[in-house]
Amino acid sequence: MKNLLKISLLLMLVAGGILAGCGSKDDGGKTADGKTKITFWDENAGPQRTPIWEKLIADFEEANPDIDVDYVGLPKDSSKSKLDTAIAADDMPDVGSVQTSWLPEFSIREALLPLDDYLADSELNDLINEGAVTFNKDVVRDGKLYGIPYTQNLDVIWIRSDWFKEAGLEAPDTWDEFFTAVNEMTADGRYGYTIRGGAGGSFQLQRLMFAYSGLENYFDDNGKSTINDPKHVEFLEKYFDLYKKNTPKSDITNDYKEMIAGFDTGVVAMVHHNIGSYGEHSKAFEPDQFEAIPLPKTEDGRYVAEGGNTINMSIFKSTKNPDEAWKFVEFINSAESQSYWNEQVGQIPTNADVLDMDWIKDSAHIKTAFEVYDNPQTVLYKPPFYLPDYRSILDNTVDAGTQKVMSGESTVQEFLDEWAKAVEDSEAKYNDAMK
């Protein structure tokens, strides 16, 4: 930013209060035995991913005996707010796992260290997915690189392929086929589908809407949001009409865990999530019982996916040990580390040297992701990640609005009009602050 006024105006748009800091570097960046200490915050800690990080950190410390990495695991639902608090209190970690959608705001708040020069001088240069790196630069105002993507995700529909085979149905390729399959697979105490009506459902809803409409822009040439476009109204009226007819009644409050459990315990035939839930499904089923398929194509035969569906290793600007922090970032993005992390989680590595490994070639769900990303007709739309309250609009306006529609308190048109107004108002505030 060129002046403090603009920064102040933008910070006023950021939701959340200032809480006590986490005291990550009171020791001056050194351990008691003189090692360089860096603190790493994981934005999605839990029983599946924390052990993966612990192993990688142990491997890094063995290879770099003069550096000690302090792991801090943040619960997914509160990680953004905890990082907001740390930035506001100027008590940030050295390194963090940062979602791409957070990069524009964090860069505006001058919280992150640009990594362009580090990457240019690294063996990783030209190995990390060029499209993902370019996207990370495109979504921030100054065009700098604030995160090295170590994993890429894609929304898919997981289906019980064994049930489809028994019913003589092909996996749906178009939206008409999808709605037909949902109806056909609803029988004998089973539901054809499950809707995520609880926390986090807004992200999935948005991706479904754009996959159906084929729209490429969040705003039109006149600055109006495309959220309430007639094609989105048309889709959601069909989609929410499935509730309680072809989906469990509990969907109105179901979040990720309940939604995935419905699929993994044999209650529903199809669930929309991403390839990152492969690990959970693989524990519940044999390989021939389930599979991932792309979100259905638009009427003109295109796949539409959300751009920026990556997670990055970022260095926070306040670090006292930037070179040691970069060593850790570089290590996590090495072929060996990326391979281990992504194979365990079931997501797509961004290091080109991993793509020829056997586990990639043998992973059907990874092949599905490449089918979408490598298709020259695939459209990647860009949400307005740069809006400071983009996430709060989804968490509050959209999640709450979804439940109102499902309960009959609101129409789809009213819901989308409210959503569109919220992002248009946010865009206006942002543009005014940036003048």
Buried (B, 14 or more C-beta within 10 A) or exposed (E): BEEEEBBEBBBEBBBEEEEEBBEBBEEEBBEEEEBBBBBBBBBBBEEBBBEBBBBBBEBBBEEBEEBBBBBBBBEBEEBBBBBBBBBBBEBBBBBBBBBBBBBBBBBBBEBBBBBEEBBEEBEBEEBBBEBBBEBBBEBBEEEBBBBBBBBBBBBBBBBBBBBBEEBEBEBBEEBEBBBBBBBBBBEEEBBBBBBBBBBBBBBBBBBBBBBBBBBBEBBEEEEBBBBBBEBBBBBBEBBBEBBBEBBBEBBBBBBBEBBBBBBBEBBBBBBBBBBBBBBBBBEBBEEEBBBBBBBBBBEEEBBBBBBBBBBBBBBBBBBBBBEBBBBBBBBBBBBEBBBBBBBBBBBBBBBBBBBEBEEBEEBEBBEBBBBBBEBEEBBBBBBBBBBBBBBBBBBBBBBEBBBBBBEEEBBBBBBBBBBBBBBBBBBEBBEEBEE
